Amino acid sequence: MNVSKWIALAAIAGTVVTVGYRAAHAQAAACNNQPNMGHALGALKSARAYLDRAEHDKGGWRAKAIESADTAIHETEKGCAYADTH
């Protein structure tokens, strides 16, 4: 097998692992029986994706918005996890 085939195989394996990890993580952060929190989490993740694709850093404000979105996502996931166990 030549080098390019090994690289392609490694890239495919990496993609499979990444997708599997994200799917497992998404299941762990589910907001069971909490539709408003679930919708909010989806909206936050969508906003985060738009920020990732935005051009330029806007004087540092884009980076700060990404950081804030990450914090909001994390806190929402923690709230869902807490409510799911109490």
PAMI-765552 format. One record per residue (C-alpha): residue number from 1; residue in three letters; y, z, x. Coordinates in pm, 1 decimal. Layout:
<atom><resi>NUM</resi><resn>Ala</resn><py>Y</py><pz>Z</pz><px>X</px></atom>
...
# end
This chain:
<atom><resi>1</resi><resn>Met</resn><py>0.0</py><pz>0.0</pz><px>0.0</px></atom>
<atom><resi>2</resi><resn>Asn</resn><py>337.6</py><pz>-90.7</pz><px>141.3</px></atom>
<atom><resi>3</resi><resn>Val</resn><py>639.0</py><pz>139.1</pz><px>159.3</px></atom>
<atom><resi>4</resi><resn>Ser</resn><py>818.5</py><pz>-6.5</pz><px>-142.8</px></atom>
<atom><resi>5</resi><resn>Lys</resn><py>518.2</py><pz>68.1</pz><px>-365.2</px></atom>
<atom><resi>6</resi><resn>Trp</resn><py>511.2</py><pz>429.6</pz><px>-244.4</px></atom>
<atom><resi>7</resi><resn>Ile</resn><py>882.9</py><pz>461.1</pz><px>-312.8</px></atom>
<atom><resi>8</resi><resn>Ala</resn><py>842.1</py><pz>314.6</pz><px>-661.9</px></atom>
<atom><resi>9</resi><resn>Leu</resn><py>550.2</py><pz>548.7</pz><px>-732.7</px></atom>
<atom><resi>10</resi><resn>Ala</resn><py>751.2</py><pz>849.5</pz><px>-612.8</px></atom>
<atom><resi>11</resi><resn>Ala</resn><py>1047.5</py><pz>745.0</pz><px>-829.6</px></atom>
<atom><resi>12</resi><resn>Ile</resn><py>824.7</py><pz>712.1</pz><px>-1136.9</px></atom>
<atom><resi>13</resi><resn>Ala</resn><py>663.8</py><pz>1049.7</pz><px>-1070.0</px></atom>
<atom><resi>14</resi><resn>Gly</resn><py>1006.0</py><pz>1209.3</pz><px>-1025.6</px></atom>
<atom><resi>15</resi><resn>Thr</resn><py>1124.6</py><pz>1062.4</pz><px>-1353.8</px></atom>
<atom><resi>16</resi><resn>Val</resn><py>817.0</py><pz>1190.1</pz><px>-1537.8</px></atom>
<atom><resi>17</resi><resn>Val</resn><py>864.2</py><pz>1539.8</pz><px>-1396.0</px></atom>
<atom><resi>18</resi><resn>Thr</resn><py>1235.8</py><pz>1542.5</pz><px>-1481.5</px></atom>
<atom><resi>19</resi><resn>Val</resn><py>1183.2</py><pz>1423.1</pz><px>-1838.7</px></atom>
<atom><resi>20</resi><resn>Gly</resn><py>901.9</py><pz>1673.9</pz><px>-1889.0</px></atom>
<atom><resi>21</resi><resn>Tyr</resn><py>1113.2</py><pz>1960.0</pz><px>-1755.5</px></atom>
<atom><resi>22</resi><resn>Arg</resn><py>1407.3</py><pz>1869.7</pz><px>-1978.1</px></atom>
<atom><resi>23</resi><resn>Ala</resn><py>1184.0</py><pz>1841.1</pz><px>-2283.1</px></atom>
<atom><resi>24</resi><resn>Ala</resn><py>1027.0</py><pz>2179.8</pz><px>-2212.9</px></atom>
<atom><resi>25</resi><resn>His</resn><py>1367.3</py><pz>2336.2</pz><px>-2153.9</px></atom>
<atom><resi>26</resi><resn>Ala</resn><py>1502.7</py><pz>2186.9</pz><px>-2476.8</px></atom>
<atom><resi>27</resi><resn>Gln</resn><py>1212.5</py><pz>2339.5</pz><px>-2667.8</px></atom>
<atom><resi>28</resi><resn>Ala</resn><py>1280.1</py><pz>2681.1</pz><px>-2512.3</px></atom>
<atom><resi>29</resi><resn>Ala</resn><py>1646.2</py><pz>2667.6</pz><px>-2615.2</px></atom>
<atom><resi>30</resi><resn>Ala</resn><py>1580.3</py><pz>2565.1</pz><px>-2975.5</px></atom>
<atom><resi>31</resi><resn>Cys</resn><py>1787.1</py><pz>2742.2</pz><px>-3238.7</px></atom>
<atom><resi>32</resi><resn>Asn</resn><py>1510.5</py><pz>2810.6</pz><px>-3490.1</px></atom>
<atom><resi>33</resi><resn>Asn</resn><py>1637.3</py><pz>2864.4</pz><px>-3844.8</px></atom>
<atom><resi>34</resi><resn>Gln</resn><py>1995.7</py><pz>2852.0</pz><px>-3715.6</px></atom>
<atom><resi>35</resi><resn>Pro</resn><py>2129.4</py><pz>2511.7</pz><px>-3820.9</px></atom>
<atom><resi>36</resi><resn>Asn</resn><py>2493.9</py><pz>2582.7</pz><px>-3736.0</px></atom>
<atom><resi>37</resi><resn>Met</resn><py>2410.1</py><pz>2705.3</pz><px>-3386.3</px></atom>
<atom><resi>38</resi><resn>Gly</resn><py>2175.2</py><pz>2409.7</pz><px>-3340.6</px></atom>
<atom><resi>39</resi><resn>His</resn><py>2443.8</py><pz>2161.6</pz><px>-3442.2</px></atom>
<atom><resi>40</resi><resn>Ala</resn><py>2698.3</py><pz>2335.0</pz><px>-3220.7</px></atom>
<atom><resi>41</resi><resn>Leu</resn><py>2458.8</py><pz>2315.9</pz><px>-2926.6</px></atom>
<atom><resi>42</resi><resn>Gly</resn><py>2404.3</py><pz>1945.2</pz><px>-2987.5</px></atom>
<atom><resi>43</resi><resn>Ala</resn><py>2779.7</py><pz>1883.6</pz><px>-3008.0</px></atom>
<atom><resi>44</resi><resn>Leu</resn><py>2839.9</py><pz>2075.3</pz><px>-2684.5</px></atom>
<atom><resi>45</resi><resn>Lys</resn><py>2572.6</py><pz>1873.9</pz><px>-2503.1</px></atom>
<atom><resi>46</resi><resn>Ser</resn><py>2720.5</py><pz>1551.5</pz><px>-2638.8</px></atom>
<atom><resi>47</resi><resn>Ala</resn><py>3068.7</py><pz>1651.7</pz><px>-2524.0</px></atom>
<atom><resi>48</resi><resn>Arg</resn><py>2927.7</py><pz>1738.4</pz><px>-2180.3</px></atom>
<atom><resi>49</resi><resn>Ala</resn><py>2773.1</py><pz>1392.1</pz><px>-2156.2</px></atom>
<atom><resi>50</resi><resn>Tyr</resn><py>3106.6</py><pz>1228.2</pz><px>-2242.2</px></atom>
<atom><resi>51</resi><resn>Leu</resn><py>3279.3</py><pz>1436.2</pz><px>-1975.1</px></atom>
<atom><resi>52</resi><resn>Asp</resn><py>3020.8</py><pz>1319.7</pz><px>-1721.4</px></atom>
<atom><resi>53</resi><resn>Arg</resn><py>3100.0</py><pz>957.5</pz><px>-1800.3</px></atom>
<atom><resi>54</resi><resn>Ala</resn><py>3479.1</py><pz>1001.9</pz><px>-1803.8</px></atom>
<atom><resi>55</resi><resn>Glu</resn><py>3666.9</py><pz>831.6</pz><px>-1523.4</px></atom>
<atom><resi>56</resi><resn>His</resn><py>3872.6</py><pz>1019.1</pz><px>-1267.3</px></atom>
<atom><resi>57</resi><resn>Asp</resn><py>3909.4</py><pz>1394.2</pz><px>-1243.0</px></atom>
<atom><resi>58</resi><resn>Lys</resn><py>4243.6</py><pz>1423.5</pz><px>-1424.7</px></atom>
<atom><resi>59</resi><resn>Gly</resn><py>4392.1</py><pz>1656.7</pz><px>-1163.1</px></atom>
<atom><resi>60</resi><resn>Gly</resn><py>4092.4</py><pz>1889.3</pz><px>-1169.8</px></atom>
<atom><resi>61</resi><resn>Trp</resn><py>4091.7</py><pz>1931.5</pz><px>-1547.4</px></atom>
<atom><resi>62</resi><resn>Arg</resn><py>3777.4</py><pz>1722.1</pz><px>-1600.2</px></atom>
<atom><resi>63</resi><resn>Ala</resn><py>3581.7</py><pz>1939.3</pz><px>-1356.4</px></atom>
<atom><resi>64</resi><resn>Lys</resn><py>3707.8</py><pz>2253.9</pz><px>-1530.1</px></atom>
<atom><resi>65</resi><resn>Ala</resn><py>3612.0</py><pz>2110.5</pz><px>-1869.9</px></atom>
<atom><resi>66</resi><resn>Ile</resn><py>3260.8</py><pz>2032.7</pz><px>-1741.2</px></atom>
<atom><resi>67</resi><resn>Glu</resn><py>3229.8</py><pz>2387.3</pz><px>-1608.9</px></atom>
<atom><resi>68</resi><resn>Ser</resn><py>3348.8</py><pz>2528.4</pz><px>-1942.9</px></atom>
<atom><resi>69</resi><resn>Ala</resn><py>3107.8</py><pz>2305.8</pz><px>-2138.1</px></atom>
<atom><resi>70</resi><resn>Asp</resn><py>2819.3</py><pz>2420.3</pz><px>-1916.9</px></atom>
<atom><resi>71</resi><resn>Thr</resn><py>2914.9</py><pz>2782.7</pz><px>-1982.1</px></atom>
<atom><resi>72</resi><resn>Ala</resn><py>2941.1</py><pz>2721.9</pz><px>-2357.8</px></atom>
<atom><resi>73</resi><resn>Ile</resn><py>2600.4</py><pz>2550.7</pz><px>-2362.8</px></atom>
<atom><resi>74</resi><resn>His</resn><py>2441.4</py><pz>2833.8</pz><px>-2168.2</px></atom>
<atom><resi>75</resi><resn>Glu</resn><py>2596.8</py><pz>3102.6</pz><px>-2390.9</px></atom>
<atom><resi>76</resi><resn>Thr</resn><py>2493.0</py><pz>2919.5</pz><px>-2709.0</px></atom>
<atom><resi>77</resi><resn>Glu</resn><py>2136.2</py><pz>2887.5</pz><px>-2579.2</px></atom>
<atom><resi>78</resi><resn>Lys</resn><py>2132.0</py><pz>3258.9</pz><px>-2497.1</px></atom>
<atom><resi>79</resi><resn>Gly</resn><py>2261.6</py><pz>3339.7</pz><px>-2846.9</px></atom>
<atom><resi>80</resi><resn>Cys</resn><py>1989.4</py><pz>3127.4</pz><px>-3004.4</px></atom>
<atom><resi>81</resi><resn>Ala</resn><py>1721.7</py><pz>3285.9</pz><px>-2787.9</px></atom>
<atom><resi>82</resi><resn>Tyr</resn><py>1845.0</py><pz>3632.9</pz><px>-2880.2</px></atom>
<atom><resi>83</resi><resn>Ala</resn><py>1854.4</py><pz>3556.6</pz><px>-3252.3</px></atom>
<atom><resi>84</resi><resn>Asp</resn><py>1508.9</py><pz>3396.6</pz><px>-3234.7</px></atom>
<atom><resi>85</resi><resn>Thr</resn><py>1360.8</py><pz>3721.1</pz><px>-3101.1</px></atom>
<atom><resi>86</resi><resn>His</resn><py>1550.1</py><pz>3973.3</pz><px>-3316.9</px></atom>
# end
